[in-house]
Amino acid sequence: MEISRITANTVFSDGVRPATIHIENGVVSAVSEPIETFSDAELVFPGFIDIHVHAREFPRPENADPKAREKWETACRKETFASAGRAAVHGGVVLFAAMPNDAVPPDNAASYALKASLTEASLCPVLLFAAVTERSEPWANLPYKVYLDSARSPVSFTSWSDLETVLARYRGCHVFFHAEDPEILGQSPYLGPRWETRPPEAEVRAVDRLLDLTNRFDLQAHICHVSTERGATLIDDYNRNARVPVTCEVTPHHLYFSVERGGVLCAGRAGHPAADLLDCNPPLRSEHDRRFLVDALRQGLVQVLATDHAPHTREDKAEGAPGMPHLDTAGPFVCWLMRDCGFSPTRIAQVFSEVPGRIMAPYLEGRQGRIEPGNTACLTVLDPSGSTLVEGSRIMGKGPLETRCKWSPFEGIPLPGTVKQTVVGGREVFAAATEIE
């Protein structure tokens, strides 16, 4: 449904005030004083932009290799661009960036174009990362992704010397890094939860070395899912004298969950009923790190909130798959940041709309991230006074989770707020409805 205007309490870069947002041809044409009555409970944000999502789907193999076909079918059971798009708008996300860690990675123009064609099934726009691999080289103005790990895969770098050789070809490019040192990871045992086998030192050492490579190769660098105080402060120290600042992000799971003496805490309190579902890379950290990261995101030491949505099935999680899904609950999670962690609506708009929009601006059609004339009309409407509770595969009273993996790390944990409406390019792509019991 096309939207011509919305009147509500509106989140601008300088504060919150009542406004009517006028929309023509998918673009904000004007912002004026309110011209109609509205609900005081709702807030209109510039649409949330998630720069770190795993949609899982990749092009169907053309050959008849049964193993290749099985990998493709397994990936699509977890998530497709269609299901990820539904989950995104369900959670108030108007655009997401898809990671390239596929069985056949998009590390050249041909494979990238094949995967990019799949993104058209999403209800919201998708920006696709290109993979950096040992054989790859840059071919266009794109965001590129580097994975560091001790385990070999089509996209991972297991040695610093190999990565240095490849990064020399990416001089001046925009490169996003998964920062865990493969040498430290290789020395750790593979038994037990990742918070025991992937120590904080792996992140700290990787961030330190990546900052050096960023300086040497004049990269535009972004560090994904920072999980430690030391990792974040290393980036901040580097930025004090950097010609091109390094940006970084933090995830909902590193802001909400922590590990103390082997047990998982939820926002510093009672343990999680299914802690085995919370294994991730990098792993959950100490309660001290969690509290530091909340403060760092609120105060600006960390610039971006990104979900790292990883839609593994419960069966895959039982076999040790890392990561957890977050798209369906993105909106309620930021309501928790506002209610319990002292985030203003303006700060939420900065970390989940404005700064992500600015980081990804070179690759987007139209300006996004702020509500102002000339920008694409992408909006997220939240009701912070509402509530969200996931039970099994459903949000109680509101309907099913849209992610194909059909579970949430917040199951049984009440979150404040609800997503009332999501608008993409002037078109309503999600509107909340109450289930009839």
N, C-alpha and C positions, 0 to 999 in steps of 0.2 A: 504494500500500500504506500502510495506517495504521500509525503508529509509536506504541507505548505508552511506551517508554523508550529512552534511549541512555546508555551508560556509557563515559566516555572522559576524557582530559585536557581540561578545559573552560576556555575563555577567559572570565573575568569582568572587570568593570571594575577590580578591584583585584589582578588577577594570574591565574595559571593554576594549577589544582589538579584532582585527580581528583574526579569527581562523577557521579552518576546523575541524568539529567534525566527527570522523569516527565511524561507528556503525557496529557491528557484533553480530548476534544472540541476538539482543535486548539490547546489552550492549555497552557503550562507550568503544571502543577498543584503541583509541588514540586521542589526540588533537594536531594539527600541525599548522604551518604557513599556511595562505590561499593558496589554490592550484587552485583557479578559481576566477573570478570576482563575485561581489555580490552587493546587494543594500545597500547603506550607511544608508538608512532610517530605516532598520529593526534591531531589537535586539533579540538575542536568549537568553532566560533565562532558568535556570534549571526549569523543569516543576512546575507549581504552585500546592501547596498542601493545600487543604481547610479542616481544622480539625473540622469544625462545620457546618453540613448540615442536613436538615430535608428532607429525601426522601419520607416520609409518608407511603410507601407501607409496609405492614406486611403480614404474612401468612394468606391465606384465611381460614376462620373458617370452621372446619369440620362439626360442628353441624348445625342444621336447624334453629337456633335462628334468627328470622328476625332482631332483633336489632343489634346482632353481625354482621350479613351480611351487614346491612346498614352502620355500622361504617367502615367496610372494603371497601365497594364500595365508600363511601365518601372519604376515604383516598386515594384511587387509582385514583379518579377523579382529586385530587390535584397534585399528583406526583407518579410516579413509579420509580424503579431503572433504568429502560430503559430511561425514559424521563429525570430524573435527570442526568444520564450519558451523554446524548446528550447536555443538557444545560451546564454541566461542561466543556466538551471539546470545546464547542462553546465559552466559556469564557476563555479558556486557562488553565483550571484546569485538571491536569493529574491523580489526586487521591483525593478522599474525604472520610471523616469520617462521618458515618451516626449516628444520634442520636437515642436513644431507647425509646422515649416517645410515646409508642404505646398503643392501647387499650388492647393488650395482650403483655406486655413488655418482652423483652429477658433477663430475670433475672435468668435463669438456663441454663444448658448445652443443654437441648433438645430444648427449645424455641429459644435459640440463634442459634443453628444449622439450624433450619427451616428458620429463617430470613436470615441467612448468605447465604443460597442456592439461595435466590432471587436476591442477588447482582450480580450474574453472567450475568444478562441481561444488565448491565451497559457497556458502551463503555470504561470506565476507571476503574481501580481497586477501590474497596470500602472497607474501614476498618470499621467494625461494633462495636459500643459501646455496652457494657453490662449494663443493668439497675441495679441500686442499689434500692431495695425496702425493705419494713419492714420485709419480709420473706427471703430475699436473703442472700447468702454468696458467697465469691469468689470461683471459681472452676478452673480457668486457668489464665495464664499470659495474661491479657486483659486490655484495658482501660475501666474503670467503670465510670458511670455518675450518679450524685446526683442532684435531683431537689428539691428546697425549694420553697414552695408557701403556701398561706393561703387557697387555694381551693384544696380540696381532689381530687386525681386522682390515677390511678394504680401505678404511679411512684413518686408522690410528698410526701415530708415530711412536715408536718404542725406543728411539734413541735421539739425543739432542743433536748429534752430528748430522743425521739425516734431515732433521727439521731445518737446521741452519742452512744446509745446501739448497733446500727447496725454497725457503723464505727469501733467499737472495734473488729469486725470480719474481717475487711479489713486492719488490721495493715500492713504497708509496701506496700500496693497496690498503683497503679496509678489511682487516682480519680480526675475526672473533676467535677466542681461544678457550678451550676446555683446559684448565690449568691444574694438572696433577703430574708430578714428576714421575716418569716411567721407571727411573732407576730405583727410587725409593719404593714405589709400588712393587717392583720386582723382587725386592728383598723381604716383603711382608708375606706372611702365610696366607693361603687362600681359604682357610677354614674360619668360619665365624662371620658375624655381621660386619658390614663394611666400616662401621665406626671403630672397629678393632683392627681391621686389616689395611685401611687406607688412612694413615695418620695425618694430623694437621700439617706436619712438616712437608708432606708431599705437595700440598697447595702452596705453602709459603716459599719453598724452593723454586717451584715452577713459576710463580708470579715474579719472583726476583729475576730469574733467567729470561723470562719473556719480556720484562721491561727493558732488559739490556738489548735483546734482539730488536725490540720496537725502536729503540734509539739508533741502533746500528743500521737498520734497513729503512728508517724513516717511515714506519708503518703508521696507519691510523688503527689503533688497537682497542679492542674491547675485551675485558675479562668476564667470562660467563660465571654465573652462580658462585660468587664469592661466599665462602662459608666460615672464615676465620677472621678474628680481629687483626692479626698480623698481616694477612693477605690484603685486607682493605687499607691498612695504614701504609703498607709499602706503596700501593698505588697512589695514595694521597701524597706521600712524600715525593714520589716521582713527579707528580703533576705540579708541584711548587715551582719547578724550573723547566717544565716541558714546553716546547714550542707548540706541539699538538697534544693536548691532554688525553690521557687514557681514560675511557669510561668503563664502568663495571655495573653489574646487576646483582640482585639478591632475590631469592625465591620465597614463596609462601612457606614451604616446609622448613627452610632454615630460619625463618622468622617466628614460626609457631612451635616447632618440635625441637627437643634437645635430648642429650643423653647424659645421665649422671649415674656413675657406678653401674653401668650396664643396663639401666632402666631408662625407658623413654618417658619424658615429661611433655605435657601439652600446655604451652604458654606458662611454663614454670610450675605447673600443678600436677594433678593426678596423671598416672601413666596411661598409655594408649592400650586399648583392649587387643589390638592386633599389631604389635610392634614390628613383626616380621614383614609387614606390608610397606614399612617405611624405609627400607634399605634403598640407598641412592648413591650416585656419584656426582660430586663429592658427598660423603656421608653426613649425617647429622652430627653436630658438634656439641660442645659443652653448653650448659646454661649461660655461662659467662659470655661465650661467643654469641649466642642467640640474642641476649640482651644488648650486647654491643651493636650487632647488626641492625636491630630495631632502631636504636638511637642514631646509627650512622645513616640509615635511609631517611629518617625524619629530619636530620640536621644537614644533609647534603654531602656527607663523605662518600656515600654510595648514591648514584644518580638515578638508577632504574629499578623498578620492580618488574620481574619477568617470571612466568610460571614454571618454565621447564616442564611443561605438560608431557608426561611420558605414560601413554595408555596401555601398559602391560595388563594382561588378564590376571585374575587371581591365580590361575594355574601356572602362568609364567613367573609370577612373584614367588610361588612356592618353590620354584626351581632356581631362584636367585636373581631374577631379572631386576636391574636397578631402575628406580624412578617411580613417580606416582602421578596420577592425573589431577589437573587443577582447573581446567577451563570452565566447567559448569559452575564452580564455586568462586570464580574470580571476583565477582561483584560483592558477594557477602564477605569475602575475606578482606577487601579494602574497607568495608564497613566496620569490621573488627579493628583494623588499624586506627580508624577514626574514634571508635567508642572506647577502646581499651588502651591504646598506645599514644594518644595525644596528637595524631595526625590531623591537620586541618584539611578540609576539602581541597583547598588550593594546592597543598603539598601532594595530595593524592593525584591531582591532575598533572602536576609536574612530573612525578615519577612513573606514571602509567599512561600518560598521553603526550604531554609536551616534549619531554626529553626523548622518549622513544621516537616520536615523530620527527624530531630534529636529527637524530642519529640516522634514521632511515630515509630522510628527505631526498637524497640523491637518486633513490630508486623508486620513488612514488610518483603517481600521477596526481597532481594537485597537492595543496598544502594541507597538513593534518596536525592535530595535537592541541589546537586552540580554537575557541569559539570566537570568530571574528569574520567580518565580510570578506569574501573572496576565498575562504577556506572551504574544503569539501565538507558537506553537511553530514558528519559522522558524530553521533551523540550517544551517550549512555545515561539512562535515567535510573537513578537508585532511590529506593525508599529506605533510609537508614533506620526508620522506626519499625520496620518489618523484622522477620526472622526466617532463618533457613535451617532445616534439620534434614540431613541425609540418613535414610534408613535403607540398607540394602542397596538396590539399584534405583531408588526413587528419592526425590525431595518431597518430604511429607506435605500433602495438601497442594502440591504444585505440579507434580508430574514426574516422569522418568528423567534420569540423567541421560544426556544426549551422547556422551562419549560411548564408543562401542565396548570399552572394557567394563563398563557398568559397575564401577565402585569408586569410592572417594576416601582419601585419608581422613576426612572429617566426619566419617560415618559415626553417628551417635553423639557428635559434638555440636551443640547449638551455636550457630553463627548469627550475628545480627544482620539485619538488612536483607533486601531483596532487589533483584533487577526487575524494573517495571517495563522498560522498553529499550530496544536497541535500534538505532537508525544508522544505516549505511548509505551514503550518497543520496540522502534525502528520502530514502525508502525504509519503511518500517520492516525489519526482518525478524524481530521478536517482540511480542507483547505478552506480559504475564497474564495468566489465567488461573483461576482457583479450581481445583479438582472438585467434582461432585462426589462426595463420599457414598 
